[in-house]
Amino acid sequence: MNPSLLSQQGNVHIGAYTAVSAAQIVFCEGDRNYTQVYFSDRPKLTLSVTLRILHERLGEEGFLRVSRSALVNKEAIAEYDGQQLVLLDGKILPVARRRRRYVRLTLRGGRVRILRGLERQAR
């Protein structure tokens, strides 16, 4: 992460006048040159910045790009069934086919529950 984007309190500058703690962000949804940022403790925020640029600002280690239009905080993921993520708040996000293996390998060994075979069918 670029150190110049961090404020004195450890917040990340995600917009021209907006600095937030990365832990408050649940996920980000990109749509061309705009990104909607969803928080755990306040209403969503729309930024005029691409998802790629926001991902660079937030850093690679805490966030996972699961599709062309979605970026998820790893700490907000409850489970992964091979096709979609279930977030702690119950929101379901699809994972792009080409990113599924990367997501599985990244989440392996963590606290995220990864469903397999019959578990996935029973759900």
Residue frames relative to the residue before (quaternion, step in Angstrom):
aa qw qx qy qz dx dy dz
M 1.0000 0.0000 0.0000 0.0000 0.00 0.00 0.00
N 0.5081 -0.6525 0.4787 0.2948 3.53 -1.03 0.82
P 0.4225 -0.7383 0.4585 0.2571 3.64 -0.53 1.11
S 0.6187 0.5616 -0.3589 0.4159 3.61 1.07 -0.54
L 0.6390 0.5262 -0.3303 0.4536 3.59 1.22 -0.32
L 0.6071 0.5412 -0.3567 0.4598 3.59 1.27 -0.16
S 0.3216 -0.7248 0.5712 0.2123 3.56 -0.98 0.83
Q 0.7336 -0.4201 0.2977 0.4435 3.58 -1.30 0.05
Q 0.7177 0.4447 -0.2526 0.4726 3.62 1.04 -0.70
G 0.5945 -0.5832 0.3687 0.4129 3.62 1.22 0.14
N 0.4629 0.6704 -0.4533 0.3616 3.59 1.23 0.29
V 0.3666 -0.7072 0.5633 0.2194 3.55 -1.26 0.50
H 0.3670 -0.7048 0.5600 0.2343 3.59 -0.96 0.87
I 0.0859 -0.8263 0.5563 0.0200 3.58 -0.44 1.21
G 0.7683 0.1495 -0.1063 0.6133 3.56 1.25 -0.24
A 0.7472 -0.3971 0.2699 0.4595 3.55 -1.28 0.04
Y 0.8196 0.1653 -0.0620 0.5451 3.59 0.93 -0.86
T 0.6395 0.5494 -0.3069 0.4416 3.57 1.24 0.14
A 0.0220 0.7652 -0.6422 0.0400 3.54 -0.84 1.07
V 0.0262 0.8020 -0.5935 0.0630 3.57 -0.77 1.05
S 0.5272 -0.5662 0.5098 0.3762 3.52 -1.31 0.25
A 0.5082 -0.6630 0.4544 0.3093 3.59 -0.85 0.94
A 0.6066 0.5767 -0.3522 0.4190 3.60 1.11 -0.59
Q 0.6224 0.5510 -0.3399 0.4398 3.62 1.17 -0.46
I 0.6279 0.5433 -0.3363 0.4444 3.59 1.18 -0.49
V 0.2782 -0.7533 0.5759 0.1535 3.58 -0.86 1.01
F 0.7511 -0.2549 0.1727 0.5840 3.58 0.81 -1.01
C 0.2875 -0.7316 0.5957 0.1649 3.53 -1.34 0.35
E 0.1550 -0.7845 0.5979 0.0555 3.53 -1.03 0.87
G 0.1966 -0.8234 0.5270 0.0751 3.57 -0.56 1.17
D 0.0007 0.7613 -0.6483 0.0125 3.52 -1.19 0.72
R 0.7947 -0.2343 0.0666 0.5560 3.54 -0.02 1.40
N 0.8348 -0.1710 0.1360 0.5053 3.61 -0.59 -1.10
Y 0.6647 0.4553 -0.3039 0.5084 3.59 1.25 0.22
T 0.1059 -0.7796 0.6150 0.0523 3.53 -1.17 0.64
Q 0.2273 -0.7407 0.6161 0.1419 3.55 -0.97 0.89
V 0.1725 -0.7824 0.5951 0.0631 3.54 -0.81 1.09
Y 0.1741 -0.7857 0.5901 0.0650 3.57 -0.73 1.12
F 0.1967 -0.8042 0.5581 0.0552 3.54 -0.82 1.10
S 0.5443 -0.6114 0.4664 0.3353 3.55 -1.28 0.36
D 0.8225 0.2762 -0.0950 0.4881 3.58 1.07 -0.67
R 0.7818 0.2043 -0.1565 0.5679 3.62 1.19 0.25
P 0.6851 -0.4929 0.3300 0.4228 3.60 -1.24 0.25
K 0.6269 -0.5482 0.3979 0.3847 3.54 -1.25 0.47
L 0.2460 -0.7517 0.6016 0.1119 3.52 -1.28 0.57
T 0.2239 -0.7631 0.5914 0.1333 3.59 -0.95 0.89
L 0.1118 -0.7992 0.5904 0.0160 3.54 -0.80 1.11
S 0.3597 -0.7096 0.5560 0.2408 3.57 -1.13 0.61
V 0.4826 0.5950 -0.4669 0.4417 3.52 0.63 1.26
T 0.5057 -0.6574 0.4555 0.3237 3.60 -1.04 0.68
L 0.6361 -0.5367 0.3987 0.3853 3.54 -1.25 0.43
R 0.6155 0.5568 -0.3414 0.4411 3.59 1.05 -0.73
I 0.6749 0.4795 -0.2960 0.4764 3.59 0.88 -0.90
L 0.6448 0.5111 -0.3240 0.4669 3.59 0.97 -0.81
H 0.6233 0.5355 -0.3354 0.4607 3.61 1.02 -0.78
E 0.6412 0.5136 -0.3176 0.4734 3.58 0.99 -0.79
R 0.6652 0.5052 -0.3030 0.4588 3.60 0.97 -0.82
L 0.7044 0.4643 -0.2647 0.4672 3.57 0.98 -0.83
G 0.4836 -0.6710 0.4378 0.3524 3.59 1.10 -0.56
E 0.5544 -0.6492 0.4324 0.2903 3.52 -1.17 0.70
E 0.6807 0.5604 -0.3095 0.3562 3.59 0.91 -0.86
G 0.7595 0.3999 -0.2294 0.4590 3.63 0.97 -0.65
F 0.7678 0.3253 -0.1586 0.5286 3.57 1.21 -0.41
L 0.2370 -0.7771 0.5779 0.0768 3.52 -1.16 0.79
R 0.2840 -0.7424 0.5837 0.1659 3.58 -0.76 1.05
V 0.1128 -0.8457 0.5211 0.0217 3.59 -0.37 1.24
S 0.7814 0.0065 -0.0280 0.6234 3.57 1.28 -0.22
R 0.7186 -0.4231 0.3130 0.4546 3.54 -1.28 0.05
S 0.7990 0.3093 -0.1390 0.4966 3.57 1.06 -0.72
A 0.7449 0.3884 -0.2295 0.4914 3.64 1.18 0.12
L 0.0673 -0.7534 0.6540 -0.0102 3.50 -1.10 0.95
V 0.0975 -0.8369 0.5385 -0.0070 3.60 -0.63 1.13
N 0.4458 -0.6391 0.5575 0.2863 3.54 -1.14 0.76
K 0.4727 -0.7014 0.4531 0.2815 3.62 -0.66 1.06
E 0.6553 0.5261 -0.3112 0.4437 3.58 1.07 -0.70
A 0.6612 0.5111 -0.3026 0.4583 3.61 1.23 -0.32
I 0.5673 0.6083 -0.3767 0.4078 3.61 1.29 -0.05
A 0.2596 -0.7707 0.5662 0.1344 3.57 -0.85 1.03
E 0.8000 -0.1444 0.1197 0.5699 3.59 0.86 -0.94
Y 0.2053 -0.7502 0.6202 0.1019 3.51 -1.35 0.45
D 0.1666 -0.8284 0.5299 0.0725 3.58 -0.71 1.04
G 0.6796 -0.4883 0.2911 0.4637 3.58 1.21 0.32
Q 0.7794 0.2497 -0.1432 0.5565 3.57 1.24 -0.38
Q 0.8120 0.0530 -0.0032 0.5813 3.55 1.11 -0.63
L 0.3845 -0.6921 0.5631 0.2369 3.52 -1.29 0.49
V 0.1876 -0.7234 0.6484 0.1453 3.54 -1.16 0.66
L 0.2866 -0.7735 0.5444 0.1524 3.55 -0.68 1.11
L 0.6859 -0.4935 0.3409 0.4119 3.57 -1.25 0.33
D 0.6969 0.4517 -0.2761 0.4838 3.60 1.11 -0.60
G 0.6248 -0.5795 0.3197 0.4141 3.60 1.30 0.15
K 0.4864 0.6590 -0.4348 0.3742 3.60 1.23 -0.19
I 0.2230 -0.7701 0.5873 0.1109 3.57 -1.03 0.86
L 0.0705 -0.7921 0.6063 0.0025 3.55 -0.86 1.05
P 0.3837 -0.7160 0.5274 0.2489 3.61 -0.80 0.94
V 0.2890 -0.7273 0.5973 0.1753 3.55 -1.18 0.67
A 0.4977 -0.6648 0.4708 0.2979 3.58 -0.86 0.97
R 0.6119 -0.5904 0.3889 0.3548 3.56 -1.02 0.81
R 0.7108 0.4668 -0.2652 0.4544 3.58 0.88 -0.89
R 0.7070 0.4406 -0.2665 0.4847 3.60 1.20 -0.28
R 0.4366 0.7391 -0.4391 0.2652 3.61 1.23 -0.15
R 0.6651 0.4895 -0.3147 0.4680 3.59 0.86 -0.87
Y 0.6399 0.5270 -0.3124 0.4638 3.58 0.95 -0.89
V 0.6570 0.5014 -0.3103 0.4698 3.59 0.93 -0.88
R 0.6586 0.5135 -0.3132 0.4522 3.60 0.88 -0.92
L 0.6867 0.4783 -0.2845 0.4676 3.59 0.88 -0.94
T 0.6494 0.5185 -0.3169 0.4572 3.58 1.03 -0.73
L 0.7304 0.4334 -0.2382 0.4712 3.59 0.96 -0.85
R 0.5065 0.6610 -0.4243 0.3558 3.60 1.20 -0.41
G 0.7997 0.2838 -0.2206 0.4809 3.56 -1.00 0.83
G 0.6179 0.5309 -0.3478 0.4642 3.58 1.27 -0.05
R 0.6975 -0.4692 0.3440 0.4183 3.54 -1.26 -0.34
V 0.5123 0.6549 -0.4115 0.3733 3.60 1.29 -0.09
R 0.3785 -0.7152 0.5450 0.2196 3.56 -0.93 0.94
I 0.1358 -0.7847 0.6028 0.0486 3.57 -0.72 1.11
L 0.2611 -0.7873 0.5445 0.1242 3.57 -0.52 1.22
R 0.1177 -0.7912 0.5985 0.0444 3.56 -1.09 0.76
G 0.9005 0.0344 -0.0010 0.4335 3.52 -1.34 0.47
L 0.8570 0.0868 -0.0230 0.5075 3.57 -0.50 -1.25
E 0.5840 0.5684 -0.3773 0.4400 3.59 1.09 -0.62
R 0.6576 0.5164 -0.3002 0.4590 3.55 0.98 -0.91
Q 0.6782 0.4919 -0.2940 0.4601 3.60 0.96 -0.87
A 0.6543 0.5332 -0.3101 0.4376 3.59 1.04 -0.74
R 0.6054 0.5860 -0.3472 0.4117 3.56 1.16 -0.51
